[in-house]
Amino acid sequence: MINTLPLLNYVKSSHDVNAINQWRTDVENQLQACFDEGLSIREVIRARSNLIDEALEFIWQHSGLNKTNLGLFAVGGYGRREMLPYSDVDIMILSEGEISTQHEELISSFISCLWDVGNFKPGISVRTLQDCITQATNDLTVATSLIEARLISGNPHLAKWPRRIVSRAWTDKTFFDAKMQEQTKRYAQYNNTESNLEPDIKNAPGGIRDINQIGWIAKRHFRVNRIYDLVHLGFISEFELGVLEEAESFLWEIRHHLHRMTKRDENRLLFDHQREIAAKFGYLREEGKSLNYPIEQFMKRYYRTAQQVSTLNEMLLAYFNESVITPRLPGYERRIEEINPNFKLVDGKLAVQHHKVFSERPSAILEIFYLLANYPNIDGIRARTLRLLTLAAKRINQEFRDNPLHQGLFMAILRSPQRLYETMVAMKRYGVLGHYIPSFGQIMGLMQYDLFHIYTVDAHTLLLIRNLSRFKEPAYAKDFPVVSSVFQRIVRHDIVYLAAIFHDIAKGRGGDHSELGATDAIHFCRAHGLTERECNLVAWMVKNHLQMSVTAQKKDISDPDVVKEFAEKMGDMEHLDYLYTLTVADINATNPTLWNTWRASLMRQLYTQARETIRSGLDRPVDYQMLIEDTKFTASEMLVNDFSLAEVELVWQELGDEYFLKESPDEIAWHTRAILKHGDNPAPLVLMRAHRKYAQDAVQIFIYTQDKPNLFATTVAILDRMNLDVQDARIITAEKAFSLDTYVVLDRFGTLLTDPEREEKVIHSLVTALSQSDKYPGLMQRRIPRQLRHFDIESTAEITLNEALNQNMVEIATLDHPGLLAKVGGLFMMQGLDIHSARIATLGERAEDIFYVTKKDGTPMTELEAQLFATRLKAALDEASHQVCGQH
């Protein structure tokens, strides 16, 4: 119970209407104290609404409007009595007829007083009844606000007019269609998913607006004031109402905290607020758990709540359409088509033959999805049947799972030739998938607090299945030509789908999720009748699902030894084909914005080279000399029409064998032609071209210049200034102390090769910087992206000796931020190290880069030198990372 000091006492004691400002501040503090002491959020927001009513009624009387025939209405969220600390106070002043000059003056005084008070954020409309009719007819937003208009003070005869106007201006069908179209547009703004990393808890799918939507449509038709009243009318069940109210209270609490923290009407659950709000809900760090565990658990609750809300929104509005809108259409005749004893089609949608189908024949719970997946003429499931289905799903137990009939139905669904993704989404949405595979139920709503995994684990898993299914479709063959052909020749697609279901199913348990998931997969496959060989293949894919992406993105796949080692892990073409399709689909389902043709090229190149190695025989040793000779011969064929072999050999004899092992003939010919044309010109040579062989959006930059200590650091600093992100770097030093450097970069703007002026500027900047041998351009200060500031990643730096290359391999992992590579290059320069190659991988907020280095004399660091430099490097990376986080 809230007992606040009456507003009138404040005004009398101060003799000033502006005392409302102090009164409102004191009331807000009292409401917060009551909330902190355990008062429910529902009671708090209703109390706030009532107190605002009291203040507005006082100002209404103070302005003399109580002596008029005007009416003061609360509309919008205020009309629903849903007021958060910084919610807009939306009001409407309504008149039966034209407003007189005298009344206009009183209204002006009322509005001025509202703004003078300062503690309100009013949204005010002044309308006559005719204005309402006109505006409600033409503006859906106005019509929606009028549905919930609530008289605060004034002419009681006006109270029923707002809803009456909407009923006359809109039919059930026109209003329903308009609101559904509005919802579709709203969903599209949030990528049609509940699982955005920084969700808008008010407007995103599964947010407060979805609950409002049910109320707007139902209240208009049934003429009720509360959603609770719909229970007695049979529109919503007590259970469904309980779920909605619990979800609404949770979302209101989040919004309450957001308002208090930001001191504004904030609805976005940004990274900036997630940790603090998680703590307010009691999600605190636990011993042995990661720093982000509380956030992940809190967001898991949010995503599950949002899923419940959007599912009920879909189901209840479909029920309204099927029971209210469709039967009243002119000339409507219900179309019924019998399917079997369990199901029929009603107007193209699946419906149970009677309400006891799922309880009497439990197999029907899976059969309905088998029908959905295999019959393209089925438009979906009827709302009444969905209600029965969601209740039946809760009864799935181990006895149900062990039933051979049910196991056969599940595998039949998985082997459906079409609509598998849509069917699996429906199985998840209505509770069947999470109950049939309990470990899948555990990952529903589970998010990873990073910028790489932009979906919850369950949403990512189903998107992976969608991507695999698309590899069969000609429309996607253009974007994925190699992997599409590989997938289409795989005989058992269900094997890959099973691996997809289980590849991340053990996340959040602790331990290696690949190992744990493989164990789950093999048990499931054995139970579902797969042969031991098929079970082992699924488990192998789950266990190794990261192997290909790690090899392609973190290792030098131009090295024959790296390719051979990877091919040996595959063992045969079958394992390679299965893993390749799973890997490409997995990366695209993790974060499509980070997928580009450069990453695609790495996967394709590794697959192609591993395939050749397997076909030629894994026992066959790598003939390095033959590879070198073949590369030289092919490159010389490209040059023979322009240069003599003697001229070509003169350039090549300065380069070592490693150059011809790791560079392609096309790249060698490009380099050689440029060097010969450059002649004895002492100025640095800089060229660029599209990375034609593998990646359309990647640019190759070739630099030929005199070797110097700060070459790499200078180059990457300039490239960063030019908004170019380095993906790969290879540095070859010729015997005459000239360096041949090739960088693969991605252009942040995508205009480098189409804008001659920009291309010229990049080349000029590189040539100028590299000509000044004793100068380092330094780092450019850039604004740190907001999201990066919330990831305090502990940096690592490991240095090992690669005996085959006689070079040190330096592996770093740290928080990605603008200028990182330039900073690292500067550290190598100060240490007196030469960089021979680099592999850059940025995964969301995390940078994981590998460098191969030696000292100036070409020898690797000693063990002690490597240990000391690793410590220094880690400290520098930690400092840079903390500076980024400290800017928050």
N, C-alpha and C positions, 0 to 999 in steps of 0.2 A: 504494500500500500504506500502510495506517495502522497505526502501531505506538504504541499508547497505553500509558501506565504502568498496570500491572495494579491493579485495584481493591484487591486484598488488601494491596498495599504501602502504599496510602493509609491503610487501616484500622489496619495494624500500627504505622505510624509515629505515628499520632495516638492509638491505643488507644481509638478512638471510632467507632461505626458512622455517626455523623453526618458523618464525613469523606467519605461518598458525595456530599454536597452539593458540596464543593470539587472532588472528582474529576469530577463531572458538568460543572461549570463549565469546568474545564480541558480536558475532552474536547470540549466544544462549541467552545471557542476553537481547539482543534487541528483539528476537523472543518472549521471555517470557513477556517482557513489552508490546509488541503488543497484545499478547494473553490476558493479564490482562486488557488491554484497550478495549477488545471486538472483536479483530480479530478472525475469525472463525478458528477452529482447522484444517479444510481442507486447508485453506490458509497458516497456520503456517507450517504444515508438508510438503506441496508442496514447500514452500519457502526454508525450510531446505534442501530438496532434491536438489533443484536447486543450492543452495550454496555449497553443497557437490560436485555437478557436477563441479562447478567452481574451487573448490580446487583441485579435482582430475585431471582435465584437465590441470591446471597449473603445477602440479607435473609431469604429463605425458610429458608435453613439457620440463620442467626443466630436466627431465631424458633423454631427447633426443629421446623418443619413437615416437614423432610426425613425425619423419623423416623415420619411418619404415612403412611396410604394415600391421602392427598388428592393432587389434581393442580392445578398452577398453569398456567393457559392464557392466552396472548395472544389477544385477540379484536379485531374491527374492523380499522382501519388498522394497528394494531400487529400483529395476527395476520397481515396481509399483508406485514409488515416494511416498512411505508411510514411512517416516522417523520420528521416535520419538527421544527424546533427546539422549538416549543411545542405539538406535538400531544398530545392526551390519551393517557395510558397506560392503555388499557382492558384489564382482566384479569378472569379468572373463576377462582374456587376451586371445584373440583368434587369431590364425594364420591359414592361408590357408594351409600351408605345414609345414614341419619340421622347428623347430626354430633353427637358427644359433647360434654359440657360441657368436658372437658379440651381437646378440639380447638378448641372455640369460643374458649377463652382464648388458645390459641396463634395463632389467626387474628386475634383482637383485637390481640394484640401485634404481629403482622405489619403490620396496617393502620395502627396507631399509629406504627410505625417509618417506614412509607412517608410519612405526613403530616409526621412530625418532620423527615425528610430535607429536605423543603421544595422540592427541585428537580424534583419529579414532580408531575404533575397527574393523579392516578389516578382512573379510573372503575372501581369494584370491584363485582362481583356474587359472591355465595356461593350455590351451588346444589347440590342433590343431583341424581342422574340423573332422579328422578321430577319434581323441580322443572323441570328442563330440558324434559322431555317436555311437561309442562303448559304452560309458558310459550311454548315454541316452537310449540305447536299454536295458541295464541291470539294470539300477538304476532309479526307479520312481522319486526319489528326484531330481536327475539331470535333468530328462526330464521336471519336473514341473518348475524348475528354468529357464530352457531355454525358456519356453513359454513366460515368461515376461522379457526376456533379452532385454535391451535397450542400443543402442550404445551411448556412451558418447563422445568418441573421437577416431580418427583413421580411418582405411580403411572403407569407406562407402559401399563397395561392400559386406562386411561381415554382414551388418545389418539384412538381411532377412534370413540368414542361420540358426540361432538357432531354429526358429519355423519350418522351412522347415525340419530340421533334426528330430524334434519330430513327425511331421506328417508322415514321412517315417518310423520311428521306431515303432510307435504305431498306431493301428487303432482306430476308434471311440470307438469300443466295448472294446478292450483290455485296453485302457486308462481309460475309464469310470469304468470298473469293478475293475481295480487296485485302482483307487482313492476312490471308494466306500468301498472297503475292508479296505483301509487305514483309512477311516473315521470311520468305524465300530470299528476298534481297538482303535482308538483315543477316541471314545465315551466310550468304556469299561473302559478306564483308569480313567474316571470320573463318574463311576457308571451309565452311560447312562441317566444322568439327568442334567437339566440346573440349578437345585436348590441346589447346594452344598453350605455349609455355607461359605467356603472360595474359591470362584470360580477362575479358571484360565480364565481370560477374553479373552485370545488369543486362547487357545486350547480346552477348555471345550465345550460341546454342546451349541450352541447358541452364541459362541464367534466369534472373527474375522476370525478364520480359516474357519468357515462355509460360510462366505461371500466370502472368497478367493476361496473356493471349487467351488462355482457357477461360478466364473470368470475363473478358470483354465479349467474347462470342456467346458464351452461355448466359451471362447476365442480360444481354440485350434481348435474347429470345425468350428466356424463362421469366424475365421481369423480377429477378431476385437481387438482393443487395450484397449477399455474401456467397462465396463458393460453398460454404457449409450447407446452405439451403438446397444445393443441387443434389445432396445425398437423398433427401426425402423425395426428390423427383426422379430418382433412379438414374441420373446422368453420371454420377460418380459414386463409387463404393466408399464405405467407411475406411477400408484399408488404403485405397488410393488417396483419399483425402489426408489420411495420416502421413503417408509418404510425402505428399506435396507440402504439408504444413511443416514437417520436420526439415525438409529441404529448404523451404522458404526461410525458416528461422535461422538456419545455418548461413545462408547467403546474406540475410540481413545483418547477422553478426559480423561477417567479414566486411560488409559495406560500412557498418558502424565504426569498426576499427580503422578502415581506410579514411573515413571522414575525419576522425579524431586525430589521426597521425598527420594527414596532409593539410588539415584545416581548410578543406574545400570539398566540393561535391565530386569526389574521386571514385571511379568504379573499376579502374584497371588494377588487377592484382600483379603489379610489376615486381621484378626481382628486388627492387629497392625495398619492398615491404614484406615479402614472403617470409623471411626468417623471423621478423618481429611478430607478425600476425600468427605464425605457427606457434610461437612461444605463448601467446595469449590464449590459444586453444589447448595449451598443455603439452605441446609437442616439443620436448626438450632433448638435448643430446644425452645419449645413453652410453655407458661404458662399453667399449669395444665396437661401437658403431661409428660410421663416418660423420664428419662435421655437418654434412648436408642431410643426414638421415631424418632429422625433425621436419625439414622442409618437404622432403619426398613423401613422408607419411601424411603430412597435412594436405599436400596437393593431391595425394591419392584419394583422400576423403572427398576433396573438392570434385575431382574428375568423376568419381563414382556417383556423387550427388547430381552433378550436371547430366550424367548419362540417364539417371532415373527420371529427372525432370523432362529431358527432351523425349524420352520414350513415352512418358505419360502424356506429354503434349501431343505427340504424334497419334497415340492411341485414342485419346478422348476426342480430339478434333476429327479424326477419321470416323469415330462413332457418331459424332454430331452430323457429319456429312452424310453418312449412310442412313441414319435414322430420321433426320429432320429435313435436310436439303434435297437429297436425291428423290425420295418418294413423292415430293411435291412438284417435281418437274413436269411440265405439260407433256402428256402422252407417255409418261413413264410406265413401263411394264417390267417387272422384275424378271431377269433372265436366270434360270436355274438349269445347271447341267450336272447330271449325276456322274461321279467319278468312281467311287467304290463304297462299300458299307460305312467307311469312316468319314469320307469327305465329299463335298460337292462344290461346284463353282456357282457363286451368286454374284451376278453382274461382273463376272471375270475374276473374282477374288475367291480364294479358298475359304470354305466354311465347314465346320463340323456338322455331321448329320444330326447330332443331338448333344446336349450339354455334358453327357457322361462319357463321351468318346475317350478322352484322355485317361480317365480313371478306370474305365473298363478294359481298354486296350492301350497300355502304356507305350507300345511300339509306335502308336500314332504320333507321339511327341517328336520322333525322328522322321517318321514317314511324311509328315507335312512339309519338311524341308527337302526331302528327296523329290517330292512333287514340284516344289518351288524351283528347284535347281534344274529339273529335266523337262519341264513343259513351258516353252517360251510364251504360250498364250495366257499364262496365269499372271495377273497384274499385282498380286500381293495376297495378304491375308486379311479377312474381315475383322473389324475391331472387336466384336463379341468373342470371336475365336481367339484373338490375341490375348484377351483377358483370361480366358480359360487356360491358354498355353502358358502364360507367365506364372500362373498359380501351379500348374502341373509340373513345370520345370523344377520347382522347389522340392518335389517329391523324388527326383532322380537320386538314387543311392547306389551302393556297391552292387546290390542284387540286380538293379537295372543295368549297370555297366557290364556285368559279367554275363548277361544274356546274349547268346550267340546271334539271335535275331537282331538285337539292337546293334551289336558290333558289326554285323553285315550291312545294316542300314547306314551306319556312320561311314563305312568304307565306300559304300555305293555313292553317298553324297560327295565324298572326296574325289571319286572318279567321274563325277558328272562332267560332260563335255562343255558345258556353258554355265554362266551365271554362278560360278563357284564363289567368287568374292562376295557378291550380293547376298548369297545364301548364308555364308559364314558370318557376315555382319549381322544378319537377322538372328542367327543362332546365338550370337553373343548378346545382342540387344535385348532379347527376350529371355535371357537367363539360361538357355539350354547348354551352350558351349561351356560356360564356366562351371556348370554342375556335372556335365558329362566328363570333362577333364578337369578335376579339382585344382590341379597345379596351374591350369590356365586361369581359373577363377582368382587365384592368388595374385596374378600379375595385372588384373584388370584395374585400370586407373593408376598403375605404378609409373611414375615418371623418374627420369634421371636429371638431376639438377645440373644441366650443362646446355650449351648452345648447339651441340652436335646432334643429340637425340631430340628432335623437336616434337615427337609424338610420344604418347604413353606406350608402354611395352605391348599392350594388347592391340592398340591401334596400329602400331608399327608392324606387328606380326601379320595382321590381316592385309595391310597394304603390300607386304611382301608377297602374299598369296596372289593379290591382284596383279602385281607386276609379273609374276611367273605366268599367270593366265594370259596376260597380254602378249607374251612372247609367241603365242600361237596365232595371233591376229595379224593379218597383212598390214593393217594400218600402222602398226608399231615396228614393222620390219625395217623401215627406213631409218628410224632412230637407233635401233639395236640390230643391225644386220647380221653380225656374227653370232651373237648369243641367241637370236631368234632361230637361226638355222640349226644351232646346236640343240636347243630345247625341242625343236620339232622332230629331231631324229631320235631323241630319248624315248624309249619304249614305255617306261613306267613313270608317268608324271606324278602319280600319287606318292611315289617314293620321295620326290622333291617337296611336295606339299607337306608331307609328314615331317620332314626335316625343318621346313619353315615353321610349322606349329611349335616345334620343340626347341628351336635354336636359341631362344632367349627365355624359355619358360622358367628357368631357375634363377633369373635375376631377382635380387632383393633377398635371397636366402643367406648370403655369405658364402665364401668359397668360390671356386671356379665354376661359373654358370655353364660353361661349355661341357665340363665333365659331368656335373650334376644333371644337366639337360640330356646328355647322351644316355645316362642311366635310366631316366624317365622314359626316354624314347624307346629303348630296347624292350622295356617291360610292356609298354603300350602296344608296340608292334607284334610282340609274341602273342599277346592276348587277342589281337585282331587278325590272327591267322596268317601273318607273313612268314615266309621261310626264314631260316636262321641267317642265310646269306643276305636277304633283303633287310632283316632287322639290323644286321651289322653295318650295312651300307647306310641306313638312315642314321644310326648312332655315330658312324664315322663322320658323316657330314655335319652333324650337330657339334661334335667335338672339335672339328677342324674348320668351322664356318668362318673364322677370322684369318685363316692361314693365307689365303690368296690375296686378300686386301692388304695385309701386313707386308707380305713379300713385295707386292707391286708398288706400294707407296713408300716403303721404308728401306728397301734394298735396291742395289744397282742391278736392274734386270738386264742391262747390256753385258753384264759379266756372265760368261758361259757357266762358271762354277755355281753361281747363284741359281741359274735356271735349272742346271742339272740336279742340284740339291732339292729344289722344289718338285721337279718331275719325279724324283725318287720317292718323295712323300706321297705323291699321287698314286704311283704304282702302275696304273694302266689308264687307258683312254676313258673308260667308263667312269672312274672316280673323278678324273679331270673334267669331263663334260658336266657331270652332276654338280660339282663344286663351283664351276664357272657360272652356271646359270643361277645357282643360289646366291653367289657373291654379288653379281651385278644387280639382281633384284633386291638384295638386302641393302646395299648402299643407297639405291634409289628410294627405298622405303624408310631410310633413316633420316635423311635430310636432302630432299631433291634440289634445294638451292645450292648445295655444295657439290652436286654432281655436274661435271662438265666434260667436254670431249677430251680434255687432258687426262682426267682420271680414267675415263673410258679407254683411252689409248693405252694406258699402263696395263689395264686388265687384259685388253685384247692382245697386246704385245707379249705379255707373260703367257697367256693361253697358247698363242701361236707357237712360241718358242718351246714351251713345254711339250706341246703336241709333237713337234718335230723331233725332240729329244726322245720321247717315248717310242715314236715310230721307228727311229733309227736304232733303238735298243739301249736300255738303261745300263747294260753291262759294258757298252762301248765307251772307251775313254775319250775325253775331249781332245781332238787333234788341233792344238792351238796353231801350229804352223800352217796347217791346211786352211784354217779359218782366215788367218792373216793373208795368205796368198790369194785366196778367193776374193777377199775384200779388196785387195789392191788391184786385182785384175778387173773386177767390175768397175771400180772407180776410174781406172785408167781408160777404160772403154768410153766413159763419159767425157773424158778430157782430150782424147786423141785427136779430135778434129780441130782443136784450138791451140794445143801446145805439144811440143815434142816430149817423148818419154824421158829424155835427158833432163829437161826442165822440171818435169814432174818429180823425177827421182831426186833432184837436187833439194827440193822442199821436203820430200818424205824422209830422206836420210837423217834429217834433223830430229825426227820424231821417233819415239820408242814403240815397241810392239803393243803396249797397252792401248795406244791410240787406235790402232787398226783392229784391235779386238772389241773395243767398246763403241766406236763410231760406225755408222752405217756408210756404205759406199756413196750414197747420195750426199751425205753431210761432208764426207772427205773430199768429194769432187767440188762441192760448194766452197769449202775452205781453201782448197788448193788453187782453184781458179781466181779467187779473190786475192790471195797472197801474191800470185804471179803477176796479176794486173797491177797490184800496188807497188811492186818493184822495190826500189831502195828508199822510197818515201819514208822519212823518219816519223811522220805523224801517225798516231794510232788509226787503225782501220776499223770502222764499225759498220756492220751490215745487219739488216733484219729481213725476215721473211716469215710467212705463215708456216706453221709446223705441219707441212703438207702430208707427211706420211701417216700421222696418227690423229692429230687434234686440230680441229678447225679454229677453235677460239684461243689457241696458244700461239705465241710468237717466239721464234728463235732469234736471238741476238748473238751475232758472232763478233768477237773483238780480237784483233791481232795487234799486239803492241809490245814494246820492250818491257821485260819483266821488272817488277819493282815491289817493295815490301807491302805497300798499301793497296795493291791492285784490286783484290776482292772487296775490301772494305770500301774503297772509293766507288767501285762499280755499283754495289748494292745500295749505297747511300744515294747515288744519283737516280737509280731505278725507283727507289722508294719515293723520291721527290717527284718523279714523273708519273706516280700512281700506277706503277707496275709491280705486280707480286711475283717474286721469283719462285718457281716450282722445282727447278733443277739447274744445277751448275756443274760444268766440267771444265777443269783447267789443265791444259797441257803445256809444259814448258819445253821449248825446243833447245837444242844444244847451244845455239848462239844467243841464249838468254832472251828469246822472244817467247811470249805467252800466247797460246791459242785458247781462248775462252769461249765457251758456248753456254748461253743462259736460255732457259725456257721460262717465259714469263706469261702471266695472265694480265690482261688489261682491264682495270677496274671500270673503265668507260666503254671499252669495246670499239674504240675508234682509231687505234694506232695505225692500222694498215689501210684505213680508208680516208685518213686525214693527212695529206702530204705535209701540211704545215706543222702538225704535231709530230709526225715522224722525223721531220728535219730538226725539230727542236730537241727531241730525245738524242738523236745522233750527235748534234752539235754539243749538247751538254756533256755527253760521255767523252767526246774527243777533247773538249776543253779541260775537263777534270783530269783525264788520263795523261794529258800533255804536261801537267804540272806535277812532276814526279815527287816533289817534296811537300805537297799540300794535300791535306785530307779535308773534303768538303764539310765534314761534320754532320750532325743529325738535325733533321728538320723537326721542329716541334709541331705535333698534331694533336687535335682534340681527341681524347680517348672516348670511344663509343660508350654510351651509358651502361649497356648491358655487361660489358667486360669488367666493370668496376666492382661487380658483386661476386667475382670468382677468385678467391684467394688460393691459388694453386701453388703448392710447394714445388719449387723447381728441383730438377735433378740434372746432374752432369756426370756422365760415365765415360771413361777413356780406356779403350782396350787396344791391344796390338793386333793388327791384321798381318800375320806372318807372310801370307802369300804376296801381298802388295808391299810389305815392309813399310807400312804406314800406320799411324794411329787413327782409330775410328772414334770420333767424339760424338756421343749421343746426348742431346739435351731435350728436356721437356719442361715447358714453362707456360705462363699465361701469354697468349698471343696479344700483341698490341702494335700500333703503328711504329715502324722504325726498328722492330726487334732484330731483323736480320742485319741491318746496318750496325746496330750496337754489337752484335756478336762478331761481325767482321772486324770492328775496331778492336775488340778484345784479342782476337787472333793476331791482329797486326802488332799490338803492343807486346804480345808474347813472343813475337818473332817467328810465327808459324806460317808456312805456305799451305794454302788450301788447294787440294787436287780435284776434289769433287764434292758436291753437296746434294743432298736429297731433302726437300722441304715438304713437310706435311702439316697442314693446319686443319684441325678437327674441332670445329666450333670455336670455343674459347681457348683451346689447348694447341700449342705449337709443339710438334715433335720432329726435330731436325737432326740430320746425321751429316757429319763432315769427315772427310778423309784428309789428314794433314801430315806434314813432316816439318822438321826444322829446316833452316835455310840451306844447310849442307845436304839436304835430301835424306837425312836419317831420321828415324822416329825418336820421340822423346823417351828418355829412360823411365823406368817404373816410378822413381821418385819424382821426376819432373812432371810426369803425367798426373801423379797423385796431387801434387801441389797446385797444378794448373786447374784440375777438376774442382778443387776446393775454392779457388779464386773465382772460377767461372760460375759455380753455383751461387756463391755469395753475391756476385754482380747481378745474376738473373733474379735472385730473391729480392734484392734491393729494387730492381726495376719493376718487378711484379707488385711489390708493396706500394711503390709510388703510384702505380696505376690504381690500385684499390684505395689508396689514401686520397685520391681525387674525388672520391664519392662523398 
